[in-house]
Amino acid sequence: MAYRKTPAEARRLEAAREHLVVRATEVVAEAGWAQASVTAVADAAGIAAGSVYQHFPSKSALAVEVFRRAAQREVEVLTEVLAGDGDATERLRRGVEVFARRALENPGLAHALLAAPAEPAVGAERLAFRRRYRALFAAVIDEGITADLLPAQDPETTAAALTGAVGEVLVYPLTTSAAHDADLLVARLTAVALRCAGAAP
């Protein structure tokens, strides 16, 4: 008969896996993907390096899980903001603002999600999540066009340009220790976003 884990053992393993992912996320946020070795993550989690493989078949699988969880949280927040109160242009502005402020509050993790060099499996996840951001922006832009708040345009093309612009504007502030005015940066970025979509000043 095949061995079956008891409910208590399954809960223990799930808790250990969760602890490992949380610590791995902290390592990535602090040191980047390149430095998030199995040994570094295991040390942060207080376990032997070999124990990592009880939960993930490879470093790449662990990295993908870290990326998916962190990026999914950002997608959920953006979805909530873009579906909130106000007209389409106001929600678009607020969505870009919230995204930018969250990134600036956790620059190490934000840079890891947006642009830091990573192995191919993480790069593939990054592209998948960029498509999800683009789809969210496209939906609110389309709504703005329908309501005559935005000029006629292809929402997908504008959303793709907007998604790329937001990431590009944030990359330098996320990777430098130099002081910057977050409020001014966010104001400039949201203004760019609205101009990109063709919103009235």
Secondary structure in CASP SS format (residue, H / E / C, confidence):
PFRMAT SS
TARGET T0000
AUTHOR 0000-0000-0000
METHOD secondary structure of the structure
MODEL  1
M C 1.00
A C 1.00
Y C 1.00
R C 1.00
K C 1.00
T C 1.00
P H 1.00
A H 1.00
E H 1.00
A H 1.00
R H 1.00
R H 1.00
L H 1.00
E H 1.00
A H 1.00
A H 1.00
R H 1.00
E H 1.00
H H 1.00
L H 1.00
V H 1.00
V H 1.00
R H 1.00
A H 1.00
T H 1.00
E H 1.00
V H 1.00
V H 1.00
A H 1.00
E H 1.00
A H 1.00
G C 1.00
W C 1.00
A C 1.00
Q C 1.00
A C 1.00
S C 1.00
V H 1.00
T H 1.00
A H 1.00
V H 1.00
A H 1.00
D H 1.00
A H 1.00
A H 1.00
G C 1.00
I C 1.00
A C 1.00
A H 1.00
G H 1.00
S H 1.00
V H 1.00
Y C 1.00
Q C 1.00
H C 1.00
F C 1.00
P C 1.00
S C 1.00
K H 1.00
S H 1.00
A H 1.00
L H 1.00
A H 1.00
V H 1.00
E H 1.00
V H 1.00
F H 1.00
R H 1.00
R H 1.00
A H 1.00
A H 1.00
Q H 1.00
R H 1.00
E H 1.00
V H 1.00
E H 1.00
V H 1.00
L H 1.00
T H 1.00
E H 1.00
V H 1.00
L H 1.00
A C 1.00
G C 1.00
D C 1.00
G C 1.00
D C 1.00
A H 1.00
T H 1.00
E H 1.00
R H 1.00
L H 1.00
R H 1.00
R H 1.00
G H 1.00
V H 1.00
E H 1.00
V H 1.00
F H 1.00
A H 1.00
R H 1.00
R H 1.00
A H 1.00
L H 1.00
E H 1.00
N C 1.00
P H 1.00
G H 1.00
L H 1.00
A H 1.00
H H 1.00
A H 1.00
L H 1.00
L H 1.00
A C 1.00
A C 1.00
P C 1.00
A C 1.00
E C 1.00
P H 1.00
A H 1.00
V H 1.00
G H 1.00
A H 1.00
E H 1.00
R H 1.00
L H 1.00
A H 1.00
F H 1.00
R H 1.00
R H 1.00
R H 1.00
Y H 1.00
R H 1.00
A H 1.00
L H 1.00
F H 1.00
A H 1.00
A H 1.00
V H 1.00
I H 1.00
D H 1.00
E H 1.00
G H 1.00
I H 1.00
T H 1.00
A C 1.00
D C 1.00
L C 1.00
L C 1.00
P C 1.00
A C 1.00
Q C 1.00
D C 1.00
P H 1.00
E H 1.00
T H 1.00
T H 1.00
A H 1.00
A H 1.00
A H 1.00
L H 1.00
T H 1.00
G H 1.00
A H 1.00
V H 1.00
G H 1.00
E H 1.00
V H 1.00
L H 1.00
V H 1.00
Y H 1.00
P H 1.00
L H 1.00
T H 1.00
T C 1.00
S C 1.00
A C 1.00
A C 1.00
H C 1.00
D C 1.00
A H 1.00
D H 1.00
L H 1.00
L H 1.00
V H 1.00
A H 1.00
R H 1.00
L H 1.00
T H 1.00
A H 1.00
V H 1.00
A H 1.00
L H 1.00
R H 1.00
C H 1.00
A H 1.00
G C 1.00
A C 1.00
A C 1.00
P C 1.00
END
